[in-house]
Amino acid sequence: MQELRRRGYTGPSLPTGVTPETLRQSNQALQQQYDRNNRSWANNSRRTTNAIEDYTYRAIRGCEVVKDAKGNRTYICP
């Protein structure tokens, strides 16, 4: 609106569309996106760690992957 006034506009103020509700919605959407990104980063870090751990056990230490009594994956190492 200030730019319009500088250019000579003398009419009534124009609505900007910014209200407390639109600000709240914008902040909520920003927070939700941050939460999604944070979960994604954590998942990628976990997958990378798991891959490095698996490589270390199997390729470097010569371990074999087996299932334990509860069905969980574990390593048997020489």
N, C-alpha and C positions, 0 to 999 in steps of 0.2 A: 504494500500500500504506500509506503514511503517513496518508493521509486516512482509510482504513478503520480504522486503529488509533486515530486521534483520535475516531472515531465509536463506538469500543468493540469493534471486532472483535478477538478473541483467538485466532482459529484460525491454522493454518499459513500461511506466506507463499504468495501466489498467483502463478502464473507470469505474467510480463508479456508474453512473446512476443518480447522484445528479446534477441537473441543477437549475437555477433560476426558471424555470417553474415547476419542480417537487416540489421544496420547496414552491412555491406559492400555488400549488394544495394541498399539505399537510396541510399548514396553513389554507386554506379555508375549508377543510374537518374538521379540528379540531374545527374551529369556528362554523361551522354548527352543529356539534355534541354537542358542549357546549350550543348552542341556544336551541336545542331539549331537552337536559337534564334540562335546566333552565325552559322551558315551562312545562315540565313534573312535576318538583318539585312544581312549582306554582299551577298547576292543582290539584296535590295531597293535597297540603295545603288547597286550596279552598274547596275541597270535604270533608276533615276532619273537617274544620270549619263549613261547612253546616250541617254535620251529628251531630256535638256536639250541634249546635244551635237548630236543629230540636228536638233532644232528650230533651234539656232543656225546650223548649216550650211545647212539647206534654207530656212527661213523668213526668216532675217535676212540671211544672206550670199548667198542665191540659188544655192546649189550643187545639183548633181544627183547622185543615187546611181547608181553603176555597179559592175559586177563587174570585178576586175582579172584578170590572166592565170591566177592560181591559184584564182579563184572567190570571192575575198574581197570583201566590200562596201567600197567606197571612195567618196570624193566628188570630183567635178570641179567646180571653182569658177571663176567668170569673173574 
